[in-house]
């Protein structure tokens, strides 16, 4: 009877270790996802700033007196939907 109880205890301990490993893996996955999201947001912001700078340079080159050209630049600046 004692060996049976010992076997059950070993199984319970193994189950607990397995649950801890799964929990740690989930935590690592969530950290990686959060980091990837932050990196993507930073890249998007950098791209947005670059495009805004290009737009302002084109706008300055065209001049503010030509509303048709400015409107055309703004229209081309709009993000395309996929």
Phi and psi restraints in degrees (range 20) as a CNS / XPLOR table:
assign (resid 1 and name C) (resid 2 and name N)
       (resid 2 and name CA) (resid 2 and name C) 1.0 -66.0 20.0 2
assign (resid 2 and name N) (resid 2 and name CA)
       (resid 2 and name C) (resid 3 and name N) 1.0 -37.7 20.0 2
assign (resid 2 and name C) (resid 3 and name N)
       (resid 3 and name CA) (resid 3 and name C) 1.0 -68.8 20.0 2
assign (resid 3 and name N) (resid 3 and name CA)
       (resid 3 and name C) (resid 4 and name N) 1.0 -32.7 20.0 2
assign (resid 3 and name C) (resid 4 and name N)
       (resid 4 and name CA) (resid 4 and name C) 1.0 -67.0 20.0 2
assign (resid 4 and name N) (resid 4 and name CA)
       (resid 4 and name C) (resid 5 and name N) 1.0 -42.1 20.0 2
assign (resid 4 and name C) (resid 5 and name N)
       (resid 5 and name CA) (resid 5 and name C) 1.0 -65.0 20.0 2
assign (resid 5 and name N) (resid 5 and name CA)
       (resid 5 and name C) (resid 6 and name N) 1.0 -38.9 20.0 2
assign (resid 5 and name C) (resid 6 and name N)
       (resid 6 and name CA) (resid 6 and name C) 1.0 -65.6 20.0 2
assign (resid 6 and name N) (resid 6 and name CA)
       (resid 6 and name C) (resid 7 and name N) 1.0 -39.9 20.0 2
assign (resid 6 and name C) (resid 7 and name N)
       (resid 7 and name CA) (resid 7 and name C) 1.0 -63.2 20.0 2
assign (resid 7 and name N) (resid 7 and name CA)
       (resid 7 and name C) (resid 8 and name N) 1.0 -40.9 20.0 2
assign (resid 7 and name C) (resid 8 and name N)
       (resid 8 and name CA) (resid 8 and name C) 1.0 -64.0 20.0 2
assign (resid 8 and name N) (resid 8 and name CA)
       (resid 8 and name C) (resid 9 and name N) 1.0 -42.4 20.0 2
assign (resid 8 and name C) (resid 9 and name N)
       (resid 9 and name CA) (resid 9 and name C) 1.0 -61.9 20.0 2
assign (resid 9 and name N) (resid 9 and name CA)
       (resid 9 and name C) (resid 10 and name N) 1.0 -40.7 20.0 2
assign (resid 9 and name C) (resid 10 and name N)
       (resid 10 and name CA) (resid 10 and name C) 1.0 -62.9 20.0 2
assign (resid 10 and name N) (resid 10 and name CA)
       (resid 10 and name C) (resid 11 and name N) 1.0 -41.8 20.0 2
assign (resid 10 and name C) (resid 11 and name N)
       (resid 11 and name CA) (resid 11 and name C) 1.0 -63.3 20.0 2
assign (resid 11 and name N) (resid 11 and name CA)
       (resid 11 and name C) (resid 12 and name N) 1.0 -41.8 20.0 2
assign (resid 11 and name C) (resid 12 and name N)
       (resid 12 and name CA) (resid 12 and name C) 1.0 -64.0 20.0 2
assign (resid 12 and name N) (resid 12 and name CA)
       (resid 12 and name C) (resid 13 and name N) 1.0 -40.8 20.0 2
assign (resid 12 and name C) (resid 13 and name N)
       (resid 13 and name CA) (resid 13 and name C) 1.0 -65.4 20.0 2
assign (resid 13 and name N) (resid 13 and name CA)
       (resid 13 and name C) (resid 14 and name N) 1.0 -41.1 20.0 2
assign (resid 13 and name C) (resid 14 and name N)
       (resid 14 and name CA) (resid 14 and name C) 1.0 -64.0 20.0 2
assign (resid 14 and name N) (resid 14 and name CA)
       (resid 14 and name C) (resid 15 and name N) 1.0 -40.4 20.0 2
assign (resid 14 and name C) (resid 15 and name N)
       (resid 15 and name CA) (resid 15 and name C) 1.0 -63.6 20.0 2
assign (resid 15 and name N) (resid 15 and name CA)
       (resid 15 and name C) (resid 16 and name N) 1.0 -40.0 20.0 2
assign (resid 15 and name C) (resid 16 and name N)
       (resid 16 and name CA) (resid 16 and name C) 1.0 -64.9 20.0 2
assign (resid 16 and name N) (resid 16 and name CA)
       (resid 16 and name C) (resid 17 and name N) 1.0 -43.3 20.0 2
assign (resid 16 and name C) (resid 17 and name N)
       (resid 17 and name CA) (resid 17 and name C) 1.0 -63.0 20.0 2
assign (resid 17 and name N) (resid 17 and name CA)
       (resid 17 and name C) (resid 18 and name N) 1.0 -40.2 20.0 2
assign (resid 17 and name C) (resid 18 and name N)
       (resid 18 and name CA) (resid 18 and name C) 1.0 -64.1 20.0 2
assign (resid 18 and name N) (resid 18 and name CA)
       (resid 18 and name C) (resid 19 and name N) 1.0 -42.2 20.0 2
assign (resid 18 and name C) (resid 19 and name N)
       (resid 19 and name CA) (resid 19 and name C) 1.0 -63.7 20.0 2
assign (resid 19 and name N) (resid 19 and name CA)
       (resid 19 and name C) (resid 20 and name N) 1.0 -38.1 20.0 2
assign (resid 19 and name C) (resid 20 and name N)
       (resid 20 and name CA) (resid 20 and name C) 1.0 -65.2 20.0 2
assign (resid 20 and name N) (resid 20 and name CA)
       (resid 20 and name C) (resid 21 and name N) 1.0 -40.5 20.0 2
assign (resid 20 and name C) (resid 21 and name N)
       (resid 21 and name CA) (resid 21 and name C) 1.0 -63.7 20.0 2
assign (resid 21 and name N) (resid 21 and name CA)
       (resid 21 and name C) (resid 22 and name N) 1.0 -42.4 20.0 2
assign (resid 21 and name C) (resid 22 and name N)
       (resid 22 and name CA) (resid 22 and name C) 1.0 -63.6 20.0 2
assign (resid 22 and name N) (resid 22 and name CA)
       (resid 22 and name C) (resid 23 and name N) 1.0 -42.4 20.0 2
assign (resid 22 and name C) (resid 23 and name N)
       (resid 23 and name CA) (resid 23 and name C) 1.0 -62.2 20.0 2
assign (resid 23 and name N) (resid 23 and name CA)
       (resid 23 and name C) (resid 24 and name N) 1.0 -44.3 20.0 2
assign (resid 23 and name C) (resid 24 and name N)
       (resid 24 and name CA) (resid 24 and name C) 1.0 -64.1 20.0 2
assign (resid 24 and name N) (resid 24 and name CA)
       (resid 24 and name C) (resid 25 and name N) 1.0 -39.6 20.0 2
assign (resid 24 and name C) (resid 25 and name N)
       (resid 25 and name CA) (resid 25 and name C) 1.0 -63.2 20.0 2
assign (resid 25 and name N) (resid 25 and name CA)
       (resid 25 and name C) (resid 26 and name N) 1.0 -40.9 20.0 2
assign (resid 25 and name C) (resid 26 and name N)
       (resid 26 and name CA) (resid 26 and name C) 1.0 -63.4 20.0 2
assign (resid 26 and name N) (resid 26 and name CA)
       (resid 26 and name C) (resid 27 and name N) 1.0 -41.3 20.0 2
assign (resid 26 and name C) (resid 27 and name N)
       (resid 27 and name CA) (resid 27 and name C) 1.0 -63.2 20.0 2
assign (resid 27 and name N) (resid 27 and name CA)
       (resid 27 and name C) (resid 28 and name N) 1.0 -42.8 20.0 2
assign (resid 27 and name C) (resid 28 and name N)
       (resid 28 and name CA) (resid 28 and name C) 1.0 -62.3 20.0 2
assign (resid 28 and name N) (resid 28 and name CA)
       (resid 28 and name C) (resid 29 and name N) 1.0 -42.4 20.0 2
assign (resid 28 and name C) (resid 29 and name N)
       (resid 29 and name CA) (resid 29 and name C) 1.0 -61.4 20.0 2
assign (resid 29 and name N) (resid 29 and name CA)
       (resid 29 and name C) (resid 30 and name N) 1.0 -45.2 20.0 2
assign (resid 29 and name C) (resid 30 and name N)
       (resid 30 and name CA) (resid 30 and name C) 1.0 -63.5 20.0 2
assign (resid 30 and name N) (resid 30 and name CA)
       (resid 30 and name C) (resid 31 and name N) 1.0 -38.7 20.0 2
assign (resid 30 and name C) (resid 31 and name N)
       (resid 31 and name CA) (resid 31 and name C) 1.0 -64.3 20.0 2
assign (resid 31 and name N) (resid 31 and name CA)
       (resid 31 and name C) (resid 32 and name N) 1.0 -42.4 20.0 2
assign (resid 31 and name C) (resid 32 and name N)
       (resid 32 and name CA) (resid 32 and name C) 1.0 -64.0 20.0 2
assign (resid 32 and name N) (resid 32 and name CA)
       (resid 32 and name C) (resid 33 and name N) 1.0 -41.6 20.0 2
assign (resid 32 and name C) (resid 33 and name N)
       (resid 33 and name CA) (resid 33 and name C) 1.0 -63.6 20.0 2
assign (resid 33 and name N) (resid 33 and name CA)
       (resid 33 and name C) (resid 34 and name N) 1.0 -42.3 20.0 2
assign (resid 33 and name C) (resid 34 and name N)
       (resid 34 and name CA) (resid 34 and name C) 1.0 -63.7 20.0 2
assign (resid 34 and name N) (resid 34 and name CA)
       (resid 34 and name C) (resid 35 and name N) 1.0 -42.8 20.0 2
assign (resid 34 and name C) (resid 35 and name N)
       (resid 35 and name CA) (resid 35 and name C) 1.0 -64.2 20.0 2
assign (resid 35 and name N) (resid 35 and name CA)
       (resid 35 and name C) (resid 36 and name N) 1.0 -43.0 20.0 2
assign (resid 35 and name C) (resid 36 and name N)
       (resid 36 and name CA) (resid 36 and name C) 1.0 -62.8 20.0 2
assign (resid 36 and name N) (resid 36 and name CA)
       (resid 36 and name C) (resid 37 and name N) 1.0 -39.5 20.0 2
assign (resid 36 and name C) (resid 37 and name N)
       (resid 37 and name CA) (resid 37 and name C) 1.0 -64.4 20.0 2
assign (resid 37 and name N) (resid 37 and name CA)
       (resid 37 and name C) (resid 38 and name N) 1.0 -43.7 20.0 2
assign (resid 37 and name C) (resid 38 and name N)
       (resid 38 and name CA) (resid 38 and name C) 1.0 -63.3 20.0 2
assign (resid 38 and name N) (resid 38 and name CA)
       (resid 38 and name C) (resid 39 and name N) 1.0 -41.3 20.0 2
assign (resid 38 and name C) (resid 39 and name N)
       (resid 39 and name CA) (resid 39 and name C) 1.0 -64.9 20.0 2
assign (resid 39 and name N) (resid 39 and name CA)
       (resid 39 and name C) (resid 40 and name N) 1.0 -40.7 20.0 2
assign (resid 39 and name C) (resid 40 and name N)
       (resid 40 and name CA) (resid 40 and name C) 1.0 -64.7 20.0 2
assign (resid 40 and name N) (resid 40 and name CA)
       (resid 40 and name C) (resid 41 and name N) 1.0 -41.8 20.0 2
assign (resid 40 and name C) (resid 41 and name N)
       (resid 41 and name CA) (resid 41 and name C) 1.0 -62.5 20.0 2
assign (resid 41 and name N) (resid 41 and name CA)
       (resid 41 and name C) (resid 42 and name N) 1.0 -40.9 20.0 2
assign (resid 41 and name C) (resid 42 and name N)
       (resid 42 and name CA) (resid 42 and name C) 1.0 -64.8 20.0 2
assign (resid 42 and name N) (resid 42 and name CA)
       (resid 42 and name C) (resid 43 and name N) 1.0 -40.8 20.0 2
assign (resid 42 and name C) (resid 43 and name N)
       (resid 43 and name CA) (resid 43 and name C) 1.0 -65.4 20.0 2
assign (resid 43 and name N) (resid 43 and name CA)
       (resid 43 and name C) (resid 44 and name N) 1.0 -41.0 20.0 2
assign (resid 43 and name C) (resid 44 and name N)
       (resid 44 and name CA) (resid 44 and name C) 1.0 -62.2 20.0 2
assign (resid 44 and name N) (resid 44 and name CA)
       (resid 44 and name C) (resid 45 and name N) 1.0 -44.6 20.0 2
assign (resid 44 and name C) (resid 45 and name N)
       (resid 45 and name CA) (resid 45 and name C) 1.0 -63.5 20.0 2
assign (resid 45 and name N) (resid 45 and name CA)
       (resid 45 and name C) (resid 46 and name N) 1.0 -41.5 20.0 2
assign (resid 45 and name C) (resid 46 and name N)
       (resid 46 and name CA) (resid 46 and name C) 1.0 -62.5 20.0 2
assign (resid 46 and name N) (resid 46 and name CA)
       (resid 46 and name C) (resid 47 and name N) 1.0 -43.4 20.0 2
assign (resid 46 and name C) (resid 47 and name N)
       (resid 47 and name CA) (resid 47 and name C) 1.0 -63.7 20.0 2
assign (resid 47 and name N) (resid 47 and name CA)
       (resid 47 and name C) (resid 48 and name N) 1.0 -42.7 20.0 2
assign (resid 47 and name C) (resid 48 and name N)
       (resid 48 and name CA) (resid 48 and name C) 1.0 -60.6 20.0 2
assign (resid 48 and name N) (resid 48 and name CA)
       (resid 48 and name C) (resid 49 and name N) 1.0 -44.4 20.0 2
assign (resid 48 and name C) (resid 49 and name N)
       (resid 49 and name CA) (resid 49 and name C) 1.0 -63.2 20.0 2
assign (resid 49 and name N) (resid 49 and name CA)
       (resid 49 and name C) (resid 50 and name N) 1.0 -40.3 20.0 2
assign (resid 49 and name C) (resid 50 and name N)
       (resid 50 and name CA) (resid 50 and name C) 1.0 -62.4 20.0 2
assign (resid 50 and name N) (resid 50 and name CA)
       (resid 50 and name C) (resid 51 and name N) 1.0 -46.2 20.0 2
assign (resid 50 and name C) (resid 51 and name N)
       (resid 51 and name CA) (resid 51 and name C) 1.0 -65.4 20.0 2
assign (resid 51 and name N) (resid 51 and name CA)
       (resid 51 and name C) (resid 52 and name N) 1.0 -38.2 20.0 2
assign (resid 51 and name C) (resid 52 and name N)
       (resid 52 and name CA) (resid 52 and name C) 1.0 -64.0 20.0 2
assign (resid 52 and name N) (resid 52 and name CA)
       (resid 52 and name C) (resid 53 and name N) 1.0 -41.5 20.0 2
assign (resid 52 and name C) (resid 53 and name N)
       (resid 53 and name CA) (resid 53 and name C) 1.0 -62.9 20.0 2
assign (resid 53 and name N) (resid 53 and name CA)
       (resid 53 and name C) (resid 54 and name N) 1.0 -43.9 20.0 2
assign (resid 53 and name C) (resid 54 and name N)
       (resid 54 and name CA) (resid 54 and name C) 1.0 -62.2 20.0 2
assign (resid 54 and name N) (resid 54 and name CA)
       (resid 54 and name C) (resid 55 and name N) 1.0 -41.7 20.0 2
assign (resid 54 and name C) (resid 55 and name N)
       (resid 55 and name CA) (resid 55 and name C) 1.0 -63.0 20.0 2
assign (resid 55 and name N) (resid 55 and name CA)
       (resid 55 and name C) (resid 56 and name N) 1.0 -45.5 20.0 2
assign (resid 55 and name C) (resid 56 and name N)
       (resid 56 and name CA) (resid 56 and name C) 1.0 -63.1 20.0 2
assign (resid 56 and name N) (resid 56 and name CA)
       (resid 56 and name C) (resid 57 and name N) 1.0 -37.3 20.0 2
assign (resid 56 and name C) (resid 57 and name N)
       (resid 57 and name CA) (resid 57 and name C) 1.0 -65.4 20.0 2
assign (resid 57 and name N) (resid 57 and name CA)
       (resid 57 and name C) (resid 58 and name N) 1.0 -42.7 20.0 2
assign (resid 57 and name C) (resid 58 and name N)
       (resid 58 and name CA) (resid 58 and name C) 1.0 -66.6 20.0 2
assign (resid 58 and name N) (resid 58 and name CA)
       (resid 58 and name C) (resid 59 and name N) 1.0 -40.0 20.0 2
assign (resid 58 and name C) (resid 59 and name N)
       (resid 59 and name CA) (resid 59 and name C) 1.0 -62.4 20.0 2
assign (resid 59 and name N) (resid 59 and name CA)
       (resid 59 and name C) (resid 60 and name N) 1.0 -41.9 20.0 2
assign (resid 59 and name C) (resid 60 and name N)
       (resid 60 and name CA) (resid 60 and name C) 1.0 -67.3 20.0 2
assign (resid 60 and name N) (resid 60 and name CA)
       (resid 60 and name C) (resid 61 and name N) 1.0 -36.5 20.0 2
assign (resid 60 and name C) (resid 61 and name N)
       (resid 61 and name CA) (resid 61 and name C) 1.0 -68.2 20.0 2
assign (resid 61 and name N) (resid 61 and name CA)
       (resid 61 and name C) (resid 62 and name N) 1.0 -37.0 20.0 2
assign (resid 61 and name C) (resid 62 and name N)
       (resid 62 and name CA) (resid 62 and name C) 1.0 -74.7 20.0 2
assign (resid 62 and name N) (resid 62 and name CA)
       (resid 62 and name C) (resid 63 and name N) 1.0 -38.8 20.0 2
assign (resid 62 and name C) (resid 63 and name N)
       (resid 63 and name CA) (resid 63 and name C) 1.0 96.0 20.0 2
assign (resid 63 and name N) (resid 63 and name CA)
       (resid 63 and name C) (resid 64 and name N) 1.0 153.5 20.0 2
assign (resid 63 and name C) (resid 64 and name N)
       (resid 64 and name CA) (resid 64 and name C) 1.0 -82.8 20.0 2
assign (resid 64 and name N) (resid 64 and name CA)
       (resid 64 and name C) (resid 65 and name N) 1.0 -8.2 20.0 2
assign (resid 64 and name C) (resid 65 and name N)
       (resid 65 and name CA) (resid 65 and name C) 1.0 -79.3 20.0 2
assign (resid 65 and name N) (resid 65 and name CA)
       (resid 65 and name C) (resid 66 and name N) 1.0 -14.9 20.0 2
assign (resid 65 and name C) (resid 66 and name N)
       (resid 66 and name CA) (resid 66 and name C) 1.0 -106.5 20.0 2
assign (resid 66 and name N) (resid 66 and name CA)
       (resid 66 and name C) (resid 67 and name N) 1.0 88.7 20.0 2
assign (resid 66 and name C) (resid 67 and name N)
       (resid 67 and name CA) (resid 67 and name C) 1.0 -63.7 20.0 2
assign (resid 67 and name N) (resid 67 and name CA)
       (resid 67 and name C) (resid 68 and name N) 1.0 -28.5 20.0 2
assign (resid 67 and name C) (resid 68 and name N)
       (resid 68 and name CA) (resid 68 and name C) 1.0 -67.8 20.0 2
assign (resid 68 and name N) (resid 68 and name CA)
       (resid 68 and name C) (resid 69 and name N) 1.0 -45.1 20.0 2
assign (resid 68 and name C) (resid 69 and name N)
       (resid 69 and name CA) (resid 69 and name C) 1.0 -66.0 20.0 2
assign (resid 69 and name N) (resid 69 and name CA)
       (resid 69 and name C) (resid 70 and name N) 1.0 -40.8 20.0 2
assign (resid 69 and name C) (resid 70 and name N)
       (resid 70 and name CA) (resid 70 and name C) 1.0 -63.4 20.0 2
assign (resid 70 and name N) (resid 70 and name CA)
       (resid 70 and name C) (resid 71 and name N) 1.0 -42.7 20.0 2
assign (resid 70 and name C) (resid 71 and name N)
       (resid 71 and name CA) (resid 71 and name C) 1.0 -63.1 20.0 2
assign (resid 71 and name N) (resid 71 and name CA)
       (resid 71 and name C) (resid 72 and name N) 1.0 -39.2 20.0 2
assign (resid 71 and name C) (resid 72 and name N)
       (resid 72 and name CA) (resid 72 and name C) 1.0 -64.3 20.0 2
assign (resid 72 and name N) (resid 72 and name CA)
       (resid 72 and name C) (resid 73 and name N) 1.0 -41.3 20.0 2
assign (resid 72 and name C) (resid 73 and name N)
       (resid 73 and name CA) (resid 73 and name C) 1.0 -63.8 20.0 2
assign (resid 73 and name N) (resid 73 and name CA)
       (resid 73 and name C) (resid 74 and name N) 1.0 -43.0 20.0 2
assign (resid 73 and name C) (resid 74 and name N)
       (resid 74 and name CA) (resid 74 and name C) 1.0 -64.8 20.0 2
assign (resid 74 and name N) (resid 74 and name CA)
       (resid 74 and name C) (resid 75 and name N) 1.0 -38.2 20.0 2
assign (resid 74 and name C) (resid 75 and name N)
       (resid 75 and name CA) (resid 75 and name C) 1.0 -65.5 20.0 2
assign (resid 75 and name N) (resid 75 and name CA)
       (resid 75 and name C) (resid 76 and name N) 1.0 -41.5 20.0 2
assign (resid 75 and name C) (resid 76 and name N)
       (resid 76 and name CA) (resid 76 and name C) 1.0 -69.3 20.0 2
assign (resid 76 and name N) (resid 76 and name CA)
       (resid 76 and name C) (resid 77 and name N) 1.0 -22.0 20.0 2
assign (resid 76 and name C) (resid 77 and name N)
       (resid 77 and name CA) (resid 77 and name C) 1.0 -76.4 20.0 2
assign (resid 77 and name N) (resid 77 and name CA)
       (resid 77 and name C) (resid 78 and name N) 1.0 -23.7 20.0 2
assign (resid 77 and name C) (resid 78 and name N)
       (resid 78 and name CA) (resid 78 and name C) 1.0 -58.5 20.0 2
assign (resid 78 and name N) (resid 78 and name CA)
       (resid 78 and name C) (resid 79 and name N) 1.0 140.9 20.0 2
assign (resid 78 and name C) (resid 79 and name N)
       (resid 79 and name CA) (resid 79 and name C) 1.0 -68.8 20.0 2
assign (resid 79 and name N) (resid 79 and name CA)
       (resid 79 and name C) (resid 80 and name N) 1.0 143.3 20.0 2
assign (resid 79 and name C) (resid 80 and name N)
       (resid 80 and name CA) (resid 80 and name C) 1.0 -84.5 20.0 2
assign (resid 80 and name N) (resid 80 and name CA)
       (resid 80 and name C) (resid 81 and name N) 1.0 141.0 20.0 2
assign (resid 80 and name C) (resid 81 and name N)
       (resid 81 and name CA) (resid 81 and name C) 1.0 -90.6 20.0 2
assign (resid 81 and name N) (resid 81 and name CA)
       (resid 81 and name C) (resid 82 and name N) 1.0 141.5 20.0 2
